[in-house]
Amino acid sequence: MKSKQVPETSNIMTQDRSDHGPLAGELMDLYVAMIIVIPIAFALKSLWV
């Protein structure tokens, strides 16, 4: 009876996640949204005061 070696996919997935820095993916989208929204909020607030 022969057994087959199954490649370790968990090792591949952890390497893929570790390649990304803190400015990758959804976190980068959040930073960009904050850079855009916060100045607009301050500008709009200054119009009503």
PyMOL commands that place a pseudoatom at each C-alpha (Angstrom):
pseudoatom trace, name=CA, resn=MET, resi=1, chain=A, elem=C, hetatm=0, pos=[0.000, 0.000, 0.000]
pseudoatom trace, name=CA, resn=LYS, resi=2, chain=A, elem=C, hetatm=0, pos=[1.453, 3.329, -1.070]
pseudoatom trace, name=CA, resn=SER, resi=3, chain=A, elem=C, hetatm=0, pos=[0.800, 6.614, 0.655]
pseudoatom trace, name=CA, resn=LYS, resi=4, chain=A, elem=C, hetatm=0, pos=[0.888, 9.966, -1.091]
pseudoatom trace, name=CA, resn=GLN, resi=5, chain=A, elem=C, hetatm=0, pos=[2.521, 13.076, 0.309]
pseudoatom trace, name=CA, resn=VAL, resi=6, chain=A, elem=C, hetatm=0, pos=[0.051, 15.923, 0.671]
pseudoatom trace, name=CA, resn=PRO, resi=7, chain=A, elem=C, hetatm=0, pos=[1.639, 19.369, 0.258]
pseudoatom trace, name=CA, resn=GLU, resi=8, chain=A, elem=C, hetatm=0, pos=[1.257, 21.620, 3.266]
pseudoatom trace, name=CA, resn=THR, resi=9, chain=A, elem=C, hetatm=0, pos=[-1.080, 24.427, 2.223]
pseudoatom trace, name=CA, resn=SER, resi=10, chain=A, elem=C, hetatm=0, pos=[-1.088, 26.055, 5.653]
pseudoatom trace, name=CA, resn=ASN, resi=11, chain=A, elem=C, hetatm=0, pos=[2.584, 26.929, 5.263]
pseudoatom trace, name=CA, resn=ILE, resi=12, chain=A, elem=C, hetatm=0, pos=[1.902, 28.607, 1.915]
pseudoatom trace, name=CA, resn=MET, resi=13, chain=A, elem=C, hetatm=0, pos=[-0.955, 30.656, 3.341]
pseudoatom trace, name=CA, resn=THR, resi=14, chain=A, elem=C, hetatm=0, pos=[1.086, 31.951, 6.272]
pseudoatom trace, name=CA, resn=GLN, resi=15, chain=A, elem=C, hetatm=0, pos=[3.897, 32.990, 3.950]
pseudoatom trace, name=CA, resn=ASP, resi=16, chain=A, elem=C, hetatm=0, pos=[1.424, 34.881, 1.767]
pseudoatom trace, name=CA, resn=ARG, resi=17, chain=A, elem=C, hetatm=0, pos=[0.079, 36.846, 4.733]
pseudoatom trace, name=CA, resn=SER, resi=18, chain=A, elem=C, hetatm=0, pos=[3.539, 37.607, 6.128]
pseudoatom trace, name=CA, resn=ASP, resi=19, chain=A, elem=C, hetatm=0, pos=[4.681, 39.179, 2.837]
pseudoatom trace, name=CA, resn=HIS, resi=20, chain=A, elem=C, hetatm=0, pos=[2.201, 42.023, 3.249]
pseudoatom trace, name=CA, resn=GLY, resi=21, chain=A, elem=C, hetatm=0, pos=[3.154, 45.021, 5.325]
pseudoatom trace, name=CA, resn=PRO, resi=22, chain=A, elem=C, hetatm=0, pos=[0.858, 47.098, 7.507]
pseudoatom trace, name=CA, resn=LEU, resi=23, chain=A, elem=C, hetatm=0, pos=[-0.103, 49.286, 4.531]
pseudoatom trace, name=CA, resn=ALA, resi=24, chain=A, elem=C, hetatm=0, pos=[-1.499, 46.485, 2.388]
pseudoatom trace, name=CA, resn=GLY, resi=25, chain=A, elem=C, hetatm=0, pos=[-5.041, 45.567, 1.494]
pseudoatom trace, name=CA, resn=GLU, resi=26, chain=A, elem=C, hetatm=0, pos=[-7.995, 46.718, 3.558]
pseudoatom trace, name=CA, resn=LEU, resi=27, chain=A, elem=C, hetatm=0, pos=[-5.840, 48.637, 6.000]
pseudoatom trace, name=CA, resn=MET, resi=28, chain=A, elem=C, hetatm=0, pos=[-4.495, 50.813, 3.185]
pseudoatom trace, name=CA, resn=ASP, resi=29, chain=A, elem=C, hetatm=0, pos=[-8.084, 51.494, 2.092]
pseudoatom trace, name=CA, resn=LEU, resi=30, chain=A, elem=C, hetatm=0, pos=[-8.901, 52.598, 5.629]
pseudoatom trace, name=CA, resn=TYR, resi=31, chain=A, elem=C, hetatm=0, pos=[-5.921, 54.986, 5.747]
pseudoatom trace, name=CA, resn=VAL, resi=32, chain=A, elem=C, hetatm=0, pos=[-6.863, 56.528, 2.406]
pseudoatom trace, name=CA, resn=ALA, resi=33, chain=A, elem=C, hetatm=0, pos=[-10.467, 56.949, 3.511]
pseudoatom trace, name=CA, resn=MET, resi=34, chain=A, elem=C, hetatm=0, pos=[-9.322, 58.675, 6.716]
pseudoatom trace, name=CA, resn=ILE, resi=35, chain=A, elem=C, hetatm=0, pos=[-7.036, 61.033, 4.760]
pseudoatom trace, name=CA, resn=ILE, resi=36, chain=A, elem=C, hetatm=0, pos=[-9.966, 62.014, 2.535]
pseudoatom trace, name=CA, resn=VAL, resi=37, chain=A, elem=C, hetatm=0, pos=[-12.856, 62.080, 5.033]
pseudoatom trace, name=CA, resn=ILE, resi=38, chain=A, elem=C, hetatm=0, pos=[-11.271, 63.856, 8.016]
pseudoatom trace, name=CA, resn=PRO, resi=39, chain=A, elem=C, hetatm=0, pos=[-10.312, 67.087, 6.159]
pseudoatom trace, name=CA, resn=ILE, resi=40, chain=A, elem=C, hetatm=0, pos=[-13.747, 67.158, 4.501]
pseudoatom trace, name=CA, resn=ALA, resi=41, chain=A, elem=C, hetatm=0, pos=[-15.408, 66.776, 7.912]
pseudoatom trace, name=CA, resn=PHE, resi=42, chain=A, elem=C, hetatm=0, pos=[-13.378, 69.669, 9.351]
pseudoatom trace, name=CA, resn=ALA, resi=43, chain=A, elem=C, hetatm=0, pos=[-14.180, 71.861, 6.349]
pseudoatom trace, name=CA, resn=LEU, resi=44, chain=A, elem=C, hetatm=0, pos=[-17.901, 71.141, 6.613]
pseudoatom trace, name=CA, resn=LYS, resi=45, chain=A, elem=C, hetatm=0, pos=[-17.851, 71.714, 10.367]
pseudoatom trace, name=CA, resn=SER, resi=46, chain=A, elem=C, hetatm=0, pos=[-16.231, 75.110, 9.874]
pseudoatom trace, name=CA, resn=LEU, resi=47, chain=A, elem=C, hetatm=0, pos=[-19.080, 76.142, 7.566]
pseudoatom trace, name=CA, resn=TRP, resi=48, chain=A, elem=C, hetatm=0, pos=[-21.743, 75.564, 10.230]
pseudoatom trace, name=CA, resn=VAL, resi=49, chain=A, elem=C, hetatm=0, pos=[-19.972, 77.233, 13.174]
for i in range(1, 49): cmd.bond("trace and resi %d" % i, "trace and resi %d" % (i + 1))
show_as sticks, trace
zoom trace
